[in-house]
Amino acid sequence: MRRLHPLGLLVLLACCGLVGTLVAGAAVGMKADDLVHLVVLVIPALALTVLATVVTRAALGHASILASTAAVAVVGVVVGIANLVALAALMIVSSHDATTMGVLLIYAGAAGVGAALAIGTARTKAINTLGETARRLGEGDLSARAGALDAGPEIDALATTLDEMAERLQEALAHERSVELSRRDLMTAISHDLRTPLSSLRAMVEAIDDGVVEDPPSLRRYTMEMRRSVTQLSTMVDDLFELAQLDAGAIEAETRRARLKDVVRSAVDTVRLQADEKGLALRADLGAEGETSCSPRLARILQNLLVNAVRHTPSDGTVLVEATRRPGELEVAVQDSGDGVDPDDLTRIFEPFYRADPARSGAGAGLGLALARRIAESMGGRLEVESVPRVGSRFCVRIPVGADG
């Protein structure tokens, strides 16, 4: 029925009404001649109805909802009175009955117009609310909402769609602003952290080039310092590159597997020298979980956690790697007896380039923990921290493993 032309739909419904009238007439005992006469009378009435509809539609094509709904009621009354006049002229209805029915039709028309105006007013108010909401959204007020209008399923569905669109736009804008703020902080942090090793390299290169340093012991010391600065720069660039890959979703599904004890051994070996130089006790207690199958990417997470633990644990301290197997999950923790983290810093410790030290001093670039968490999340896991100042910290990575892991 939705695809029919409005006039065609009108004719179809009128014909259905005629069939119903004939069935009702036959049921009450009308004769065949009377039924035929009734059909003959309905044909001009139908033509009059179509004509009234066409005229009304042309006249009210750009009218308001109030005018349109009132016109529908008026058209119904006018058509009814016209039919009544025709019946009276043909002597089918007496003048007295026609007058009585005409008065009733006028009353019904007034009631219909009143009902149409009441309904139209509610619809108009709802549409005006939608228009005002759309205008505010267009002016940049993304907090504007139409809310519940109770104006019928079609208008309510439109209001819901508009509010959902506004909600998505607001979330997208908030995310964009957050990304832009993070980008600015990232650029500021990069500029700060690159300046120290680059300035050191430049000063030492200029000293050697100008002949300020010529004796072999000083040259060896300068060379070692230059190598340290280059290593720091290289590590920072590698971390930035891998962090960008994680943000862009460039890491594909991991298919390689390795034993946990081999992964932990690889991570521990990268910090063994620094731990020995500080006199730290570096141990791994994996137990039976050492044979668990896991992603080799876990080694990078543990390496970053161990570097952080060794850096912040004083001499003669302890750094322990331990593992626990839970249903569907492997938990690997790095625990140290170091400085600990202030509670105010725990919520931001995984942000790129964030450090609790206001002066941002130290050899690290401030990317290790952020990168470790991003890798854990890319593997479907999570990285958590518990810390007590001057007692130590415990970083725990939990990753999903299969039943056969």
C-alpha positions as CSV (number, residue, x, y, z in Angstrom):
1,M,0.0,0.0,0.0
2,R,3.0,2.4,0.6
3,R,3.9,2.3,-3.1
4,L,0.4,3.3,-4.3
5,H,-0.3,6.8,-5.5
6,P,-2.3,8.7,-2.8
7,L,-5.3,9.1,-5.1
8,G,-5.1,5.5,-6.1
9,L,-5.1,4.5,-2.5
10,L,-8.1,6.7,-1.9
11,V,-10.1,5.0,-4.7
12,L,-9.1,1.6,-3.4
13,L,-10.2,2.3,0.1
14,A,-13.5,3.9,-1.2
15,C,-14.1,0.7,-3.2
16,C,-13.5,-1.4,-0.1
17,G,-16.0,0.8,1.8
18,L,-18.5,0.3,-1.0
19,V,-18.1,-3.5,-0.9
20,G,-18.6,-3.3,2.9
21,T,-21.7,-1.2,2.4
22,L,-23.2,-3.7,-0.1
23,V,-22.5,-6.6,2.2
24,A,-24.1,-4.8,5.1
25,G,-27.1,-3.9,2.9
26,A,-27.6,-7.4,1.8
27,A,-27.3,-8.6,5.4
28,V,-30.2,-6.3,6.5
29,G,-32.4,-7.5,3.6
30,M,-32.0,-4.7,0.9
31,K,-33.3,-5.7,-2.5
32,A,-31.1,-6.1,-5.5
33,D,-32.5,-3.0,-7.2
34,D,-31.8,-1.0,-4.2
35,L,-28.2,-2.3,-4.0
36,V,-27.7,-1.3,-7.7
37,H,-29.1,2.1,-7.1
38,L,-26.8,2.5,-4.1
39,V,-23.8,1.7,-6.4
40,V,-24.9,4.3,-8.9
41,L,-25.1,6.9,-6.2
42,V,-21.7,6.1,-4.8
43,I,-19.9,6.6,-8.1
44,P,-20.5,10.4,-8.2
45,A,-19.8,10.6,-4.5
46,L,-16.5,8.9,-5.1
47,A,-15.8,11.4,-7.9
48,L,-16.6,14.3,-5.6
49,T,-14.3,12.9,-2.9
50,V,-11.4,12.6,-5.3
51,L,-12.0,16.1,-6.6
52,A,-12.1,17.5,-3.1
53,T,-8.9,15.7,-2.2
54,V,-7.1,17.0,-5.3
55,V,-8.2,20.5,-4.6
56,T,-7.3,20.3,-0.9
57,R,-3.9,18.8,-1.7
58,A,-3.1,21.5,-4.2
59,A,-4.2,24.3,-1.9
60,L,-2.4,22.9,1.2
61,G,0.7,21.6,-0.4
62,H,2.9,24.0,1.6
63,A,0.5,24.5,4.5
64,S,1.5,23.8,8.1
65,I,0.7,20.6,10.0
66,L,-2.1,22.3,11.8
67,A,-3.8,23.5,8.6
68,S,-3.3,20.1,6.9
69,T,-4.8,18.1,9.7
70,A,-7.8,20.5,10.1
71,A,-8.4,20.4,6.3
72,V,-8.6,16.6,6.5
73,A,-11.5,16.9,9.0
74,V,-13.2,19.6,6.9
75,V,-12.9,17.6,3.7
76,G,-14.6,14.7,5.4
77,V,-17.5,16.8,6.6
78,V,-17.9,18.6,3.2
79,V,-18.0,15.3,1.3
80,G,-20.6,14.0,3.8
81,I,-22.8,17.0,3.5
82,A,-22.6,16.9,-0.3
83,N,-23.6,13.3,-0.3
84,L,-26.4,14.1,2.0
85,V,-27.7,17.0,-0.3
86,A,-27.5,14.6,-3.2
87,L,-29.6,12.0,-1.4
88,A,-32.1,14.6,-0.4
89,A,-32.4,15.9,-3.9
90,L,-33.1,12.4,-5.2
91,M,-35.9,12.0,-2.6
92,I,-34.0,9.1,-1.0
93,V,-33.8,11.0,2.3
94,S,-36.5,13.3,3.6
95,S,-35.8,16.9,4.2
96,H,-36.3,16.6,7.9
97,D,-33.9,13.7,8.1
98,A,-31.4,15.5,5.9
99,T,-31.5,18.5,8.1
100,T,-31.0,16.5,11.2
101,M,-28.1,14.5,9.7
102,G,-26.6,17.8,8.4
103,V,-26.6,19.3,11.9
104,L,-24.9,16.1,13.2
105,L,-22.4,16.2,10.4
106,I,-21.5,19.9,11.2
107,Y,-21.1,19.0,14.9
108,A,-18.9,16.0,13.9
109,G,-16.9,18.2,11.7
110,A,-16.3,20.7,14.5
111,A,-15.2,17.9,16.8
112,G,-13.0,16.5,14.0
113,V,-11.4,19.9,13.4
114,G,-10.8,20.3,17.2
115,A,-9.2,16.9,17.4
116,A,-7.1,17.6,14.4
117,L,-5.9,20.9,15.8
118,A,-5.0,19.2,19.1
119,I,-3.0,16.5,17.4
120,G,-1.4,18.9,15.0
121,T,-0.3,21.2,17.8
122,A,1.5,18.3,19.5
123,R,3.1,17.3,16.3
124,T,4.1,20.8,15.5
125,K,5.7,21.3,18.9
126,A,7.7,18.1,18.5
127,I,8.9,19.1,15.0
128,N,9.8,22.6,16.3
129,T,11.9,20.9,19.0
130,L,13.6,18.8,16.4
131,G,14.3,21.9,14.3
132,E,15.7,23.8,17.3
133,T,17.9,20.8,18.3
134,A,19.2,20.5,14.7
135,R,19.9,24.3,14.6
136,R,21.9,24.1,17.9
137,L,23.9,21.2,16.7
138,G,24.6,23.0,13.4
139,E,26.0,25.9,15.5
140,G,28.3,23.6,17.3
141,D,26.4,23.0,20.5
142,L,26.9,19.2,20.6
143,S,25.2,18.9,24.0
144,A,21.8,19.7,22.4
145,R,19.3,16.8,22.6
146,A,15.7,16.5,21.5
147,G,14.8,14.0,24.3
148,A,11.5,12.1,24.5
149,L,8.8,13.8,22.5
150,D,5.9,11.4,22.7
151,A,4.7,12.5,19.3
152,G,4.2,9.2,17.6
153,P,6.5,6.5,16.5
154,E,7.8,8.2,13.4
155,I,8.8,11.5,15.0
156,D,10.0,9.7,18.1
157,A,12.3,7.5,15.9
158,L,13.6,10.7,14.2
159,A,14.3,12.3,17.6
160,T,16.1,9.2,18.8
161,T,18.2,9.1,15.6
162,L,19.1,12.7,16.0
163,D,20.1,12.3,19.6
164,E,22.2,9.2,18.8
165,M,24.0,11.1,16.0
166,A,24.7,14.0,18.3
167,E,26.1,11.6,20.9
168,R,28.4,10.0,18.4
169,L,29.5,13.5,17.2
170,Q,30.2,14.6,20.7
171,E,32.2,11.4,21.5
172,A,34.1,11.8,18.2
173,L,35.0,15.4,19.0
174,A,36.0,14.6,22.5
175,H,38.2,11.8,21.2
176,E,39.7,14.1,18.6
177,R,40.5,16.7,21.2
178,S,42.0,14.1,23.4
179,V,44.2,12.8,20.6
180,E,45.2,16.4,19.7
181,L,46.2,17.1,23.3
182,S,48.1,13.8,23.5
183,R,49.9,14.7,20.3
184,R,50.9,18.1,21.7
185,D,52.1,16.5,24.9
186,L,54.0,13.9,22.9
187,M,55.7,16.5,20.7
188,T,56.7,18.5,23.8
189,A,58.0,15.4,25.5
190,I,59.9,14.2,22.4
191,S,61.5,17.7,22.1
192,H,62.6,17.6,25.7
193,D,63.9,14.0,25.7
194,L,65.8,14.4,22.4
195,R,67.4,17.6,23.5
196,T,69.6,16.0,26.3
197,P,71.4,13.3,24.3
198,L,71.6,15.5,21.2
199,S,73.2,18.4,23.1
200,S,75.6,16.0,24.8
201,L,76.6,14.5,21.4
202,R,77.0,18.0,19.8
203,A,79.2,19.2,22.7
204,M,81.5,16.1,22.6
205,V,81.8,16.2,18.8
206,E,82.6,19.9,18.8
207,A,85.2,19.3,21.6
208,I,86.9,16.6,19.6
209,D,86.7,18.5,16.3
210,D,88.1,21.7,17.9
211,G,91.0,19.7,19.4
212,V,90.0,20.5,23.0
213,V,90.2,16.8,23.8
214,E,93.2,14.9,22.3
215,D,94.6,12.5,24.9
216,P,93.5,8.9,24.4
217,P,91.9,8.4,27.9
218,S,89.6,11.4,27.3
219,L,88.8,10.3,23.8
220,R,87.8,6.9,25.1
221,R,85.6,8.4,27.7
222,Y,84.0,10.7,25.2
223,T,83.5,7.8,22.8
224,M,81.7,5.8,25.6
225,E,79.5,8.8,26.4
226,M,78.7,9.3,22.7
227,R,77.8,5.6,22.3
228,R,75.6,5.9,25.4
229,S,73.7,8.9,23.9
230,V,73.4,7.2,20.5
231,T,72.0,4.1,22.2
232,Q,69.5,6.2,24.1
233,L,68.4,7.9,20.9
234,S,68.1,4.6,19.1
235,T,66.0,3.1,21.9
236,M,63.7,6.1,21.9
237,V,63.2,5.9,18.1
238,D,62.5,2.2,18.2
239,D,60.0,2.7,21.0
240,L,58.3,5.5,19.1
241,F,58.1,3.4,15.9
242,E,56.6,0.4,17.7
243,L,54.2,2.6,19.6
244,A,53.0,4.2,16.3
245,Q,52.5,0.7,14.9
246,L,50.4,-0.3,17.9
247,D,48.3,2.9,17.6
248,A,47.8,2.3,13.8
249,G,46.7,-1.3,14.4
250,A,49.6,-2.6,12.2
251,I,50.3,-5.6,14.4
252,E,48.7,-8.7,12.9
253,A,47.5,-11.7,14.7
254,E,50.4,-13.4,16.5
255,T,51.0,-17.0,15.2
256,R,54.5,-17.7,16.7
257,R,54.7,-19.4,20.1
258,A,57.5,-19.9,22.6
259,R,57.9,-21.4,26.1
260,L,57.5,-18.9,28.9
261,K,60.9,-19.8,30.5
262,D,62.7,-19.0,27.2
263,V,60.8,-15.7,26.9
264,V,61.7,-14.7,30.5
265,R,65.3,-15.8,30.0
266,S,65.6,-13.5,27.0
267,A,64.2,-10.6,28.9
268,V,66.3,-11.2,32.0
269,D,69.5,-11.4,29.9
270,T,69.0,-7.8,28.6
271,V,69.2,-6.4,32.1
272,R,71.6,-8.8,33.7
273,L,74.7,-6.6,33.3
274,Q,73.0,-3.5,34.8
275,A,71.6,-5.6,37.7
276,D,75.1,-7.0,38.4
277,E,76.7,-3.6,38.4
278,K,74.2,-2.4,41.0
279,G,74.5,-5.5,43.1
280,L,70.8,-6.5,42.6
281,A,69.5,-10.0,43.1
282,L,67.7,-10.8,39.8
283,R,65.7,-14.0,40.0
284,A,63.0,-15.8,38.1
285,D,60.6,-18.2,39.8
286,L,58.3,-19.7,37.2
287,G,57.7,-23.3,38.5
288,A,55.7,-25.5,36.2
289,E,54.3,-22.5,34.3
290,G,57.7,-22.1,32.7
291,E,56.6,-24.7,30.1
292,T,53.5,-22.7,29.2
293,S,53.2,-21.7,25.5
294,C,52.9,-17.9,24.9
295,S,53.6,-15.2,22.4
296,P,57.3,-14.1,22.0
297,R,56.1,-10.6,22.1
298,L,55.8,-11.0,25.9
299,A,59.6,-10.7,26.0
300,R,59.4,-7.0,25.1
301,I,56.8,-6.4,27.8
302,L,59.0,-8.1,30.5
303,Q,62.1,-6.4,29.1
304,N,60.6,-2.9,29.6
305,L,59.3,-3.9,33.1
306,L,62.7,-5.2,34.1
307,V,64.5,-2.2,32.8
308,N,62.2,0.0,34.9
309,A,62.6,-2.2,38.0
310,V,66.4,-2.3,37.8
311,R,66.6,1.5,37.3
312,H,64.4,2.2,40.3
313,T,65.7,-0.4,42.7
314,P,68.6,0.6,44.9
315,S,71.8,-1.4,45.4
316,D,71.5,-4.7,47.2
317,G,67.8,-4.8,46.3
318,T,65.8,-7.6,44.7
319,V,63.9,-8.0,41.4
320,L,61.8,-11.1,41.0
321,V,59.9,-12.5,38.0
322,E,57.2,-15.0,38.9
323,A,54.4,-16.7,36.9
324,T,50.9,-18.0,37.8
325,R,48.5,-20.0,35.6
326,R,44.8,-19.3,35.9
327,P,41.9,-20.6,33.9
328,G,42.3,-19.2,30.4
329,E,45.0,-16.7,31.6
330,L,48.7,-16.5,32.2
331,E,49.9,-14.0,34.9
332,V,53.5,-12.9,34.9
333,A,54.7,-10.4,37.5
334,V,57.8,-8.3,37.9
335,Q,58.3,-7.4,41.6
336,D,61.0,-5.2,43.0
337,S,62.1,-3.7,46.3
338,G,62.7,-0.3,44.9
339,D,61.5,3.2,45.4
340,G,57.8,2.5,44.7
341,V,55.4,4.9,43.1
342,D,53.4,7.7,44.7
343,P,49.6,7.0,44.7
344,D,49.0,10.2,42.8
345,D,51.3,9.0,40.0
346,L,49.8,5.5,39.6
347,T,46.9,6.7,37.4
348,R,49.3,8.3,34.9
349,I,52.3,6.0,35.0
350,F,51.4,4.3,31.7
351,E,51.1,7.5,29.8
352,P,53.7,8.1,27.1
353,F,56.7,10.2,28.3
354,Y,55.1,10.7,31.8
355,R,57.5,10.5,34.7
356,A,56.9,11.3,38.3
357,D,60.1,13.3,38.4
358,P,59.1,16.9,37.6
359,A,62.6,17.5,36.2
360,R,62.2,14.5,33.9
361,S,65.8,13.4,34.7
362,G,67.2,10.0,34.2
363,A,68.3,7.8,31.4
364,G,64.9,6.5,30.3
365,A,62.8,8.1,27.6
366,G,59.5,7.6,29.4
367,L,58.1,5.2,26.8
368,G,58.8,1.8,28.3
369,L,55.7,1.4,30.5
370,A,53.4,2.9,27.9
371,L,54.7,0.6,25.2
372,A,54.4,-2.4,27.6
373,R,50.8,-1.7,28.2
374,R,50.0,-1.1,24.5
375,I,51.6,-4.5,23.6
376,A,49.7,-6.3,26.3
377,E,46.4,-4.8,25.1
378,S,47.2,-5.7,21.5
379,M,47.6,-9.3,22.7
380,G,44.2,-9.2,24.3
381,G,45.6,-8.8,27.8
382,R,46.2,-6.1,30.4
383,L,49.0,-4.6,32.5
384,E,48.4,-3.6,36.1
385,V,50.5,-2.1,38.9
386,E,50.6,-2.2,42.7
387,S,53.1,0.0,44.5
388,V,53.9,1.2,48.0
389,P,56.4,4.1,48.3
390,R,59.8,3.1,49.7
391,V,58.7,-0.5,49.7
392,G,58.5,-1.6,46.1
393,S,56.3,-2.1,43.1
394,R,54.6,-5.1,41.4
395,F,53.8,-4.9,37.7
396,C,51.6,-7.8,36.6
397,V,50.8,-8.6,32.9
398,R,47.9,-11.0,32.3
399,I,47.4,-12.5,28.8
400,P,44.9,-15.0,27.6
401,V,46.2,-18.6,26.8
402,G,44.5,-21.6,25.4
403,A,43.8,-24.8,27.1
404,D,46.8,-26.4,25.4
405,G,49.1,-23.5,26.2
